[in-house]
Amino acid sequence: MEKEVISQLSALAHERRLAVFRLLMRRYPDAIAAGEIAQILELPASSLSTCLAHLRQARLVTQNRDGTSLQYTADAGSASQLVGYLSSDCCRGRPEQCLSFSAPMEANMSQRKHNVLFLCSGNSARSIFAETLLRAEAGDRFDVYSAGTRPQSELNPYAVDLLASKGFDTSSLKAKNVNEFRGEDAPGMDFVFTVCDSAANEECPPWPGQPMNGHWGQPDPVKAEGTDAEKRLAFQQVYGALRNRVRAFAALPFETLDRASLQNSIDDIAKTKD
């Protein structure tokens, strides 16, 4: 085990390799093509190839072929073992110094409402869908928010019309900047979900309090082309996919799961086929 840990720490002790691994973890469980990784991180193909080879050798990244494209995914299980090994080793006799990933959720968490934030780039459609759906599904157990890394000035009219057609009150919905939720007076988040790849791709400061994260990336329906009916269908498909994930999330037995099990459940929801 120690040899593997040394190999993994060595692989991550490099600025570019660490950037690649962090991107793949933010997008987990998505598989990302090498070309997309290079474009996001602005890396030359040769440099990226070397980085991925080191990360694969250290069992931090897996590779699969999709047609002619090589796809890469973070090996979350291996990364979890690394963190667990370091936590166990460094915390001997001082458990209060480290976060226990096998410990139950905070004792008072089942007695209070969880704070959930949905993020996308524009906060005009996908994150608004997720916010509205979770609030309607389990608003008695969750305080739900949404925000954008580059929010639009107005919500997308197709998104608003769809929610209204489903019977939701849209009068209080608005686009918000993610910075509104990073201040000292902002509510502490228990869960942060990205629902678009662009938001997950961005390198952001870590959230205080170590909330659990999930990536439920959906295609941007705003970019749909064609007739009015075809555009509305694109919004309906994204709405349906997020509804399935929100319902699965709300149904999780939070009071019986430890942090690791809950994070695994969130990742499994992200793998749901639409």
N, C-alpha and C positions, 0 to 999 in steps of 0.2 A: 504493500500500500504506500509506503513512504516513497519508493521510487516513482510511482505514478504521481503522487502529490508534487514531488520535485519537478517532474516533467511538466505538469500542469501550471505550476507557479512560474516556471521558466517561460512557458509559452505565453503567459499573460503579462510577463515583465517586459513588454515591448509596446510602444504607443499604438502602432498600427494594428497589431494582433489584438490588443485589448479593445480597440475601437470596433473591430469586426465582431468580436465575441459579444460585446455589449449591444450592438445593433441586433444580432441574431437573438439574443435573450429578450430584447424589447419586442421583437416580432414573433417570439415563440408562441404557438407551435408552427408558425408558417415556415415553409421552405422557400428560400429566396435564391433566385438565379445569380450566378457570379457576376454577370453584367450589371444587374440591378445594385448589387452590393458596391461594386466599383463606382457606379454613378452616384449613389447616395453619399459615399465617403470620399469621393473624388480621388480614388486611388488608381494608379496605373495597373493594367491587367497583370503585368509581371509581378508587381509587388503584392497584389492581392493573392495571386496564386501561391506565392511563398508563404504568406500569412495563413492561408487556409490549410496548406500542407502541414505547418507546425501545429495548428489547432486540431487537425484531424489526428495527427500522430499522438497528441496528448489526450485524445478521447474527449475533447470539449466540443467538437463539431462533427456532425455526420454528413455524408454526401450521398445523394441519389441522382439518378439520371432520369430526366423527363424528356423523351425524344432525343433531340440533339443538345439539350440544355442540361448543365450540371446544377443541381439544386442543393442548397446547404441549410442545415437546421442546427440550432444549438442543442447539445446533448445535456438537457436539463437534469437528467438523473445523475450523470457523472459530475456535473457542477454541484449538485446537492450533496453528493458524497464528499466532495472536496471541502465544502463549507462545514459539513458535519464533522469531518476529521479535524479540521482546524479548531472548531468550536470545542470539541471534546478534549483535544490536546491542550489548548491554551487555557481552558477553564477549570482544570483540575484543582479542586479545593476552593474555587472562586466562581461558582455558577452564576452569581449575581452580576458578574462582569460581562456575560455573553447572553445573546438571545437564544433561547432554547426552542428549536424548530419542532421538537417532539412534545412540547408542553401544550396543555389545553389552551384554548383561547382565553383571553382575559376573563376573570371570574364575573365581572360586571357586564360583559359584552352581551350576554343573553338577556340581561335585564334592562338594556337600553337600546335605542334605535341605532343602527349602523349608518355611518355616513358613506355615501357612494358618489363618486364623481366619474362621469363619462366624458372623454376627451376626443375631439377630432380637430381638424385644422380650422374649418370655417364655423363650426357650431351653428349650422343653418339647417341641417337635415338629420344625419345619422345619430349624432349625440342627442339631439332633441327627441328623436324617436325613442332612444333608449331611456332617457330621463322620464319621458311621459309614460312609457310602458311599465317601468319598475315602480313608479309612484302609484300607478293604477293597480298593479298586481299586488303590491305589498307595502303600501305607503304607511301602514301602521307599524312596520318593522324597520323601514329605511327612510332616512332623510336623503333625498336624491338631488343631485346637481349635475349640470353639464357646462362645458366651457370649450373654447377654441384657442389654439395656439396663435391663429391669425383670424379672429372672428369676423364674419361678415357684418355689415351694418344692419341687415334685415334678414329674417328667416326666409328660406326658400318657399315661394308660394305653393309649389306642388306639395311640399312636405306639410305645410299648414293645412291645405285643402284635404289631404289624406287623413290627417289626424282628426280634423273636424268631421269628416265623413264617417269615422269610426266612433263618433260620439264624445271625443275628448274636448275639454275646455282649453282652448289655445290662447286665451286672453292674457295670461300671465307669462307666457313663454317669450324669451328674448335671447339673443346671442350675447355671450359674456366672454371676457378675456380670462385665460387661465390664471393670470397674475392676481385676479381678485380672490383666488383661493390659496394664495401663498403668503398672505400677510399674517401678522400676529393675531389679528382678530378673526381670521378665517376659521371655519370649523375644521377640526382634525379629521382627516380621512381614514376610514378603515379599508376601503377598496377604491382603487383607481383603474378604470378600464379605458383603453384606447380602442376606438371603433373605426379608425381609418389608418392606413399604412403611413401616411404622411406624418401624422402626429407621433406614431411609434418610432418613426425614423429619426425624429429630432432628439438631440442630446439635451436633456433637461436636468436641472438640479434634483437630487433625490428628495422625495417627500418626507417631511418630518413625521416621526411616529412609526415609520416602516409599515405603511399600509400594504396589503396584498394587491398584486397587479395582475391584470389579464389583458390579452389582446384579442379583440373580437373584430378584426378588420373586415370591412365591407367595401365593395366597389362604390365609387362616388356616383350616386344617381343623378347628380346635377350635370354630369358630363354626358348623359344619355342623349342620343340623337334620334331623329326620326319624327314620326307623327306625334301629336299630343297624346294619343292613347299609348304609344310605345314609351314615351317619357314617363307617363303615369305608372305603367307596368314596372319600370325600373325602380321607382320609388316603392311600389308595393312589394317587390321582391326583397329589397333591403329591409323594409319594415317587418316582413314575415320572418326573415332570418334573425333579426334582433329580438323579435318577440319570442322565438323558440329559446334563445340563449337566456333572456331575462327570466322566463318561466322556470327554466332549469336551475338557474342561480337562486331564485327565490325559494325553490323547493329543497335546497340543501339543508341538512340537519346541523346547523351551525353550533348548536349546544353540545353536540357529541363529537365534533371533529377537532383534532389538533391543527396547528398551523400548517404543517406539512400536508396533511390529508386534505385540508380545505384548499390549499394552493393546487394540489393535484386535481381536485375536482373542478376548479376553475379552468385549469388547462384542458381538462377533458371536454368541458363545455365548448371551448374554443375549437375543438376538433370536430364538432358536430357538422355533418354534411347538410347543406341547405337543400 
